[in-house]
Amino acid sequence: MESIDLNQLREWIPLLRSLLRVVVILVIAWVLLQVSRRLIRLFRDYMGKRTQDAEDLRRIETLARVFRYIATVIISLVAGMLALSELGISIAPILGAVGVVGLAVGFGAQSLIKDYFTGFFLLLENQIRQGNAEESSERDEAQGARSAATET
């Protein structure tokens, strides 16, 4: 059996510390995801008990899915950036590149982003629900009105 040289062991200590920190970051992110899902589920159940209307229940479920998605994306991105930073990968160029790409996509897909936020607020303001069919015309789009004719 070979004896382990103390100097060789000391070379591995910084790597092991970094890996341990990455594991801690991932565990904390997982716990935060579980807590956020539980809080969103509690909020959904609380709001569901306050209403008996099937339409309102579908609206609450839809908003809960949107909030769950947003929480998952934010927690995952932050944990990923922290893990990369802990592994010694500089995240400044990544953030710069993401900013430039986000700006380009924002200009290129401006109407898509606008439609996404408009749809979110239509759900939030109870103007339209999941499963409804929308009828629109060019005249309505030209006026820019935030309303939709729905059929159930």
C-alpha positions as CSV (number, residue, x, y, z in Angstrom):
1,M,0.0,0.0,0.0
2,E,1.2,3.5,-0.9
3,S,1.2,6.1,1.8
4,I,-0.8,9.2,1.1
5,D,1.4,12.3,0.9
6,L,0.1,15.1,3.0
7,N,1.0,17.7,0.3
8,Q,-1.1,15.8,-2.3
9,L,-4.1,15.8,0.1
10,R,-3.7,19.5,0.6
11,E,-4.0,20.1,-3.2
12,W,-7.5,18.5,-3.1
13,I,-8.9,20.5,-0.2
14,P,-9.9,23.6,-2.2
15,L,-11.6,21.4,-4.9
16,L,-13.4,19.5,-2.2
17,R,-14.5,22.8,-0.5
18,S,-15.9,24.1,-3.8
19,L,-17.7,20.9,-4.5
20,L,-19.2,20.9,-1.0
21,R,-20.4,24.5,-1.5
22,V,-21.9,23.6,-4.8
23,V,-23.8,20.7,-3.2
24,V,-25.0,23.0,-0.4
25,I,-26.2,25.5,-3.0
26,L,-28.1,22.8,-4.9
27,V,-29.6,21.5,-1.7
28,I,-30.7,25.0,-0.7
29,A,-32.2,25.6,-4.1
30,W,-34.1,22.3,-3.9
31,V,-35.4,23.2,-0.5
32,L,-36.5,26.6,-1.8
33,L,-38.3,25.0,-4.7
34,Q,-40.2,22.7,-2.4
35,V,-41.1,25.5,-0.1
36,S,-42.2,27.8,-2.9
37,R,-44.3,24.9,-4.4
38,R,-45.9,24.3,-1.0
39,L,-46.6,28.0,-0.4
40,I,-48.2,28.3,-3.9
41,R,-50.2,25.1,-3.2
42,L,-51.4,26.5,0.2
43,F,-52.4,29.8,-1.5
44,R,-54.2,27.9,-4.3
45,D,-56.1,25.8,-1.7
46,Y,-56.9,28.8,0.5
47,M,-58.3,30.7,-2.5
48,G,-60.1,27.6,-3.7
49,K,-61.9,27.3,-0.4
50,R,-63.1,30.9,-0.7
51,T,-64.9,30.2,-3.9
52,Q,-67.3,27.6,-5.2
53,D,-67.4,28.7,-8.8
54,A,-65.8,26.3,-11.3
55,E,-64.5,29.2,-13.5
56,D,-62.8,30.8,-10.5
57,L,-61.2,27.5,-9.6
58,R,-59.8,27.1,-13.1
59,R,-58.5,30.7,-12.9
60,I,-56.8,30.1,-9.6
61,E,-55.2,26.9,-10.9
62,T,-53.9,28.7,-14.0
63,L,-52.4,31.5,-11.9
64,A,-50.8,28.9,-9.5
65,R,-49.2,27.3,-12.5
66,V,-47.8,30.6,-13.7
67,F,-46.4,31.5,-10.2
68,R,-44.9,28.0,-9.9
69,Y,-43.2,28.4,-13.2
70,I,-41.8,31.8,-12.4
71,A,-40.5,30.6,-9.0
72,T,-38.8,27.6,-10.6
73,V,-37.1,29.7,-13.2
74,I,-35.9,32.3,-10.8
75,I,-34.6,29.8,-8.2
76,S,-32.9,27.6,-10.8
77,L,-31.2,30.6,-12.5
78,V,-29.9,32.0,-9.3
79,A,-28.7,28.6,-8.1
80,G,-27.0,27.9,-11.4
81,M,-25.2,31.2,-11.4
82,L,-24.0,30.7,-7.8
83,A,-22.8,27.2,-8.6
84,L,-20.9,28.3,-11.7
85,S,-19.4,31.2,-9.7
86,E,-18.3,28.7,-6.9
87,L,-16.7,26.5,-9.5
88,G,-14.5,29.4,-10.6
89,I,-16.4,30.2,-13.8
90,S,-16.8,33.9,-14.1
91,I,-20.4,34.7,-14.6
92,A,-19.8,38.4,-15.6
93,P,-19.4,37.5,-19.3
94,I,-22.4,35.2,-19.1
95,L,-24.5,37.9,-17.6
96,G,-23.3,40.4,-20.3
97,A,-24.0,38.0,-23.1
98,V,-27.5,37.2,-21.6
99,G,-28.2,40.9,-21.4
100,V,-27.2,41.5,-25.0
101,V,-29.2,38.5,-26.2
102,G,-32.1,39.5,-24.0
103,L,-32.1,43.0,-25.6
104,A,-32.0,41.6,-29.1
105,V,-34.8,39.1,-28.4
106,G,-36.7,41.8,-26.6
107,F,-36.7,44.0,-29.7
108,G,-37.2,41.1,-32.1
109,A,-40.0,39.5,-30.1
110,Q,-41.5,42.6,-28.6
111,S,-45.1,41.7,-29.6
112,L,-44.6,38.2,-28.2
113,I,-43.4,39.5,-24.8
114,K,-46.2,42.1,-24.9
115,D,-48.8,39.4,-25.6
116,Y,-47.4,37.2,-22.8
117,F,-47.8,40.0,-20.2
118,T,-51.1,41.0,-21.6
119,G,-52.3,37.4,-21.3
120,F,-51.0,37.2,-17.7
121,F,-52.9,40.4,-16.7
122,L,-56.0,39.2,-18.5
123,L,-55.9,36.1,-16.3
124,L,-55.1,38.1,-13.2
125,E,-58.0,40.6,-13.8
126,N,-60.4,37.7,-14.5
127,Q,-61.2,39.0,-18.0
128,I,-60.4,35.6,-19.6
129,R,-60.0,32.1,-18.3
130,Q,-58.1,29.0,-19.4
131,G,-60.0,27.0,-21.9
132,N,-61.9,29.9,-23.3
133,A,-61.8,30.5,-27.1
134,E,-61.0,34.0,-28.3
135,E,-62.5,35.8,-31.2
136,S,-60.6,38.8,-32.5
137,S,-60.5,40.9,-35.6
138,E,-57.9,43.3,-37.1
139,R,-60.1,46.2,-36.1
140,D,-59.8,45.2,-32.4
141,E,-56.0,44.8,-32.6
142,A,-55.7,48.3,-34.2
143,Q,-57.6,49.8,-31.2
144,G,-55.3,48.1,-28.8
145,A,-58.2,47.3,-26.4
146,R,-57.5,44.8,-23.6
147,S,-60.6,42.8,-23.9
148,A,-61.7,39.6,-25.6
149,A,-65.0,38.0,-26.6
150,T,-65.1,34.5,-25.1
151,E,-67.2,31.5,-25.7
152,T,-67.4,28.6,-23.2
